Amino acid sequence: MDIRGLMEDVESVSQRYAEKFDIERDDTWFVLKLQEEFGELIQSYLMLVGKARTKVKTAEEI
């Protein structure tokens, strides 16, 4: 998959998410949603390197 295909997939999921939960996708939402996703990524990394609680996940799940 190329970057354009990935962008189209992400946009499609974002539209469905907004419709399902009745969310207005404005500039604020995009910035804060991106921040939320980065937070989840950082949390997973910290678990992986042993610097955060594992939330009862195995090493394979992390």
N, C-alpha and C positions, 0 to 999 in steps of 0.2 A: 504494500500500500504506500502511496506517495503522500506527501504532506497535505495536498489539496483534498485527497480522499479522507484523510484523518480529520481535517477541519470540517468537512461536510458531515461526517459521522458525529462529531462533537456537537455541531450546531443542531443536528436532528434530535439528539438526546436532550439537549438543553431546551429546545422548543417543547418537546413532549413533557419534560419535567415541569416547565412553567405552566403549561396547560393543565396538567394533572393537579397541581397544587395551587392554581390560580395566583401565579406570581408574575408581577410586572418585571420584565428583564430590562432594567435601566442601567445607566452607568454605575450607580452605587451598587446594585446587585452584582454586576459583573466583577467589580473590584473585590467586593467582600466574599463572593463565592470562590474566586481565585485564591484569596487569602486562606479561606477555610480548607481548600484542597491542599495548599502548600503545608498547612498545619498538620494535616493527616499524613502527608508524605514525610515530614520531619519527625513526627511521632513514630512512624514505622521504622525510620532509620535509627532513631535513638534506641528503640527496642532491639533492633538487629545488632547494634554494637554494645548492648548491655548497659545503656545509660538511662533507661526508663523502665517503668514497670511493664510487664509483659501482658497484663490483662488476661492471665491464664491461657495464653497462647503457647503452643509448642514452637520450637525453633523452626520447624518446617512451615508452620502457619505464618510465622513472621516473615 
